[in-house]
Amino acid sequence: MIDENSALIPVDYSANIVHLLEKKGFSGQQVLEKTNISMNDLHDGQRLISFLQQKQVILNAIALSGMPELGLLFGSQLNLASHGAIGLAAITRPTLREAIDMTTKYARTRNPLLAWSFVENGEHASLQFEEAFPLAEARLFIAESLFASMYSVSAFLFKHTIKNLVVSFAYPPPPHVEVYKDYFHCKVLFNQPVYQIRLPTEMLDFPILIADPVSSERAEKQCQEELQQLDREANIISHIRSLLLQQQGVFPSMEEIAEQLCVSPRTLHRHLKKCGTTYREILDGTRLQLAKQCLSDTDLGVDEIAERLGYKDPSNFGRAFKKWTGMAPGYYRLQQRTDVVV
């Protein structure tokens, strides 16, 4: 099951966020702070990054710009090319229905953070989205950028019929709700059960004037290859995490993990770099997961937990946990127990 540790996203969107902030006078290094992403990585079209890295880019960009509505601006400026092969594959299909089918089929190659579904019901059809896992502080930006992007593409393709759309968000009206009218010239709803774009069923058969079966076929083939790559990379991370969970206490080195995976350490390092992570980050993520479980679900002392996680000195565990969560282990346990009581 996909989660915040296994979700992989093309680095392209972070590159576009950096480009947007650079136009506002900020440096790429400022936007990429605390992400372990370099400026050179932004030019690697095959590079995948983790959700945690993407979230940090988003939070950095919002903090630097001082614009809580940055997701709307960002999404509205994305064009079809910004979405890679899936954008080309969809836009060259004969009809809107086939374009939506193509997008839903390969959505995970660009946005694995949301589960996509398409529903036809009488006079209306809906493209629906649910969070694959809690998106936390990145929720607003991700939803706003996705919907603003899809709306602008729809406006480009179908112009006057765009007013017939209904856009629904699964969160309350944000403080900057008044800005939404600048980006959506249609009905907008909040506090809905799911994220959704609803349209008249008759629109599904609207022809796409730039349809090109040859280009669409080639682009879909690339989508298939990207999906296969995504699964391969995600499987590597999941496999490493499983191996770590089996060997708690004395965790293996990267060299030992590489041997168990029957690859060289250099090859493993290269694979993980393509995934936007390192062995150390996977190990730290696994330790954090186990630490939270022990603090929440057991009465083990902090020293015992530190030992289980491979720390010879409990103070090193305390410092690491505070770095990961912003709080001491004891305070985290107290907070979890207090939440349960309440």
C-alpha positions in Angstrom: 0.0 0.0 0.0 1.4 3.4 -0.9 2.3 5.8 1.9 4.3 8.9 2.4 7.6 6.9 2.4 6.9 4.9 -0.8 5.1 7.5 -3.0 7.5 8.5 -5.8 6.9 11.7 -7.9 8.7 13.0 -11.0 11.1 15.8 -10.1 9.7 17.9 -12.9 7.0 19.5 -10.6 9.7 20.6 -8.1 11.6 22.0 -11.0 8.6 24.0 -12.0 8.1 25.3 -8.5 11.7 26.4 -8.4 11.3 28.2 -11.7 8.2 30.0 -10.4 9.9 31.1 -7.2 13.0 32.2 -9.2 10.8 34.6 -11.2 9.7 36.1 -7.8 13.4 36.7 -6.9 14.2 33.7 -4.8 17.1 31.3 -5.4 16.7 27.6 -6.3 18.8 26.7 -3.3 16.3 28.5 -1.0 13.4 26.5 -2.4 15.3 23.2 -2.2 16.5 23.7 1.4 16.3 20.6 3.6 15.2 18.4 0.6 18.5 16.7 -0.4 17.6 17.7 -4.0 20.3 19.5 -6.0 19.8 22.0 -8.8 21.4 19.5 -11.1 18.7 16.9 -10.1 16.0 19.2 -11.5 17.4 18.7 -15.0 17.2 14.9 -14.8 14.0 13.9 -16.6 14.1 10.4 -15.1 14.6 11.5 -11.5 11.9 10.5 -9.0 11.7 12.1 -5.5 9.8 11.1 -2.4 6.6 12.7 -1.2 8.5 14.0 1.9 10.9 15.8 -0.4 8.0 17.2 -2.5 6.2 18.3 0.6 9.3 20.2 1.8 9.7 22.0 -1.5 6.0 23.0 -1.3 6.4 24.3 2.3 9.6 26.2 1.4 7.9 27.8 -1.6 4.8 28.9 0.4 7.0 30.3 3.2 9.3 32.2 0.9 6.5 33.6 -1.3 4.2 34.4 1.6 1.3 33.2 -0.7 -1.0 30.6 0.9 -2.7 30.4 -2.5 0.5 29.5 -4.3 -1.0 26.2 -5.4 -3.6 28.0 -7.5 -1.0 30.1 -9.2 1.3 27.2 -9.8 -1.4 24.9 -11.3 -2.8 27.6 -13.5 0.6 28.1 -15.1 1.3 24.4 -15.9 0.7 23.5 -19.6 0.2 20.2 -21.2 3.9 19.7 -21.6 4.4 20.0 -17.9 2.6 16.7 -17.4 5.0 14.7 -19.5 3.9 11.7 -21.6 0.6 11.4 -19.9 -0.4 15.0 -21.0 0.6 14.2 -24.6 -1.2 10.8 -24.6 -4.4 12.3 -23.3 -4.5 15.5 -25.4 -4.1 13.5 -28.6 -7.0 11.1 -28.0 -10.1 11.6 -30.3 -12.5 12.6 -27.5 -12.6 13.9 -24.0 -13.9 10.6 -22.7 -10.8 8.8 -24.1 -8.6 11.5 -22.8 -10.0 11.0 -19.3 -9.7 7.3 -19.5 -6.0 7.7 -20.5 -5.3 10.1 -17.7 -7.0 7.9 -15.1 -5.1 4.8 -16.3 -1.6 6.3 -16.0 -2.3 9.0 -13.3 0.1 7.3 -10.9 3.1 8.1 -13.1 2.6 11.8 -12.3 0.5 12.0 -9.1 0.5 8.9 -6.9 -0.7 11.1 -4.0 -4.4 10.8 -5.1 -6.4 7.8 -6.1 -8.3 8.7 -9.3 -11.6 7.3 -10.5 -14.1 8.2 -13.2 -17.9 7.8 -12.7 -20.7 8.3 -15.2 -24.2 8.9 -13.7 -27.0 9.9 -16.0 -26.6 13.5 -17.2 -23.4 14.0 -15.3 -19.9 12.5 -15.1 -17.3 13.0 -12.4 -13.6 12.7 -12.2 -13.0 12.0 -8.5 -9.9 12.0 -6.3 -9.2 10.7 -2.8 -6.0 11.1 -0.8 -3.9 7.9 -1.1 -2.7 8.8 2.4 -2.9 11.9 4.6 -1.2 14.8 2.7 -1.1 16.9 5.9 0.4 20.4 5.3 0.7 19.8 1.6 -3.0 19.0 1.1 -4.1 22.5 0.1 -1.3 23.1 -2.4 -1.6 19.7 -4.1 -5.4 19.9 -4.5 -5.3 23.5 -5.6 -2.6 23.0 -8.2 -4.2 19.9 -9.6 -7.6 21.5 -10.0 -6.2 24.8 -11.3 -4.2 22.9 -13.9 -7.0 20.7 -15.0 -9.4 23.7 -15.2 -6.9 25.7 -17.3 -6.4 22.7 -19.7 -10.2 22.3 -20.0 -10.6 26.0 -20.7 -8.0 25.8 -23.5 -9.7 22.8 -25.1 -13.4 23.7 -24.7 -13.6 27.4 -23.9 -17.3 28.4 -23.6 -18.5 25.1 -22.1 -16.1 25.4 -19.1 -18.8 27.3 -17.1 -20.8 24.0 -16.9 -18.2 22.4 -14.7 -18.6 22.0 -10.9 -15.4 21.8 -8.9 -15.6 20.3 -5.4 -12.9 20.3 -2.6 -12.9 18.0 0.4 -11.8 20.7 2.8 -13.4 23.8 4.3 -13.1 27.2 2.5 -9.5 28.4 3.1 -8.7 31.9 4.3 -7.9 32.9 0.8 -11.2 31.6 -0.6 -11.9 34.9 -2.4 -9.0 34.2 -4.8 -10.7 31.0 -6.1 -13.0 33.1 -8.3 -9.9 34.3 -10.2 -9.0 30.8 -11.2 -12.3 29.0 -11.5 -15.1 30.6 -13.6 -17.6 27.9 -12.6 -19.3 26.7 -9.5 -16.9 25.8 -6.6 -18.0 23.7 -3.5 -16.2 23.0 -0.3 -16.5 20.5 2.6 -17.4 17.7 0.0 -17.0 14.0 0.6 -14.4 13.7 -2.2 -12.4 16.0 -4.5 -14.3 16.1 -7.7 -14.7 17.7 -11.1 -18.3 17.2 -12.4 -19.2 17.8 -16.0 -22.2 17.2 -18.3 -22.1 13.7 -19.8 -22.5 15.2 -23.3 -19.1 16.8 -23.0 -17.5 13.4 -22.9 -18.0 13.0 -26.7 -16.6 16.4 -27.6 -13.9 15.9 -30.2 -10.3 17.0 -29.4 -9.2 19.0 -32.4 -5.5 18.2 -32.0 -6.1 14.4 -31.8 -3.3 12.4 -33.4 -3.4 8.6 -33.0 0.3 8.1 -33.9 1.5 10.6 -31.3 -1.0 9.2 -28.7 0.2 5.6 -29.2 3.8 6.6 -28.8 3.1 8.7 -25.7 1.1 5.8 -24.2 4.0 3.5 -24.7 6.2 5.9 -22.7 3.5 6.0 -20.0 3.7 2.2 -19.8 7.4 2.3 -19.4 7.2 5.0 -16.7 4.7 3.0 -14.8 6.9 -0.1 -14.9 9.9 2.0 -13.7 7.8 3.4 -10.9 6.8 0.0 -9.7 10.4 -1.2 -9.9 11.7 1.7 -7.8 8.9 1.4 -5.3 9.5 -2.3 -4.9 13.2 -1.7 -4.1 12.3 0.7 -1.3 9.6 -1.6 0.1 12.0 -4.6 -0.1 14.7 -2.7 1.8 12.2 -1.6 4.5 11.0 -5.2 4.9 14.6 -6.4 5.3 15.2 -3.7 8.0 12.1 -4.7 9.9 13.2 -8.3 10.0 16.6 -7.3 11.6 15.8 -4.9 14.3 18.4 -4.1 16.9 21.5 -4.4 14.7 20.5 -3.0 11.4 22.5 -4.1 8.4 24.8 -1.7 6.4 24.0 -0.7 2.9 26.7 -3.2 1.7 24.9 -6.0 3.5 21.5 -5.0 2.2 23.0 -4.8 -1.4 24.4 -8.4 -0.9 20.9 -9.6 0.1 19.4 -7.9 -2.9 22.1 -9.5 -5.2 23.4 -6.1 -6.5 26.5 -4.1 -5.9 26.4 -1.3 -3.3 27.1 1.1 -6.2 24.1 -0.2 -8.2 21.9 0.1 -5.1 23.1 3.6 -4.4 22.3 4.6 -8.0 18.8 3.0 -7.9 18.0 4.8 -4.6 19.2 8.1 -6.0 16.8 7.7 -8.9 14.1 7.3 -6.3 15.1 10.5 -4.6 16.4 8.9 -1.5 19.3 7.2 0.2 19.9 4.1 2.3 20.3 6.4 5.4 16.9 8.0 4.8 15.2 4.7 4.4 16.9 3.5 7.6 15.9 6.6 9.5 12.3 6.4 8.2 12.1 2.8 9.4 13.6 3.7 12.8 11.1 6.5 13.1 8.2 4.2 12.3 9.3 1.7 14.9 10.0 4.4 17.5 6.5 5.8 17.1 4.9 2.4 17.4 6.9 1.6 20.6 6.2 4.9 22.2 2.5 4.8 21.4 1.7 1.1 21.8 4.1 -0.2 24.5 5.4 0.8 28.0 9.0 0.2 27.0 11.4 2.8 28.5 13.1 5.2 26.1 16.4 3.5 26.8 15.0 0.1 25.8 13.5 1.6 22.6 16.8 3.1 21.8 18.5 -0.3 22.1 15.9 -2.0 19.9 16.6 0.6 17.3 20.3 0.0 17.3 21.4 3.0 19.4 24.2 2.3 21.9 23.7 5.7 23.5 20.0 6.6 24.3 20.9 10.3 24.1 21.7 9.8 20.4 18.2 8.3 19.9 16.7 11.3 21.7 18.5 13.8 19.5 17.5 11.8 16.3 13.9 11.6 17.3 13.7 15.3 18.0 15.3 16.0 14.7 12.7 13.9 12.9 9.6 15.0 14.8 10.5 18.3 16.5 9.8 16.8 20.0 11.5 14.6 22.6 10.4 10.9 22.7 8.8 11.3 26.2 6.8 14.3 25.0 5.6 12.4 21.9 4.5 9.5 24.1 2.6 11.9 26.5 0.9 13.6 23.5 -0.2 10.2 22.1 -1.6 9.0 25.4 -3.3 12.3 26.0 -5.0 12.2 22.6 -6.3 8.7 23.3 -7.7 9.7 26.7 -9.5 12.8 25.2 
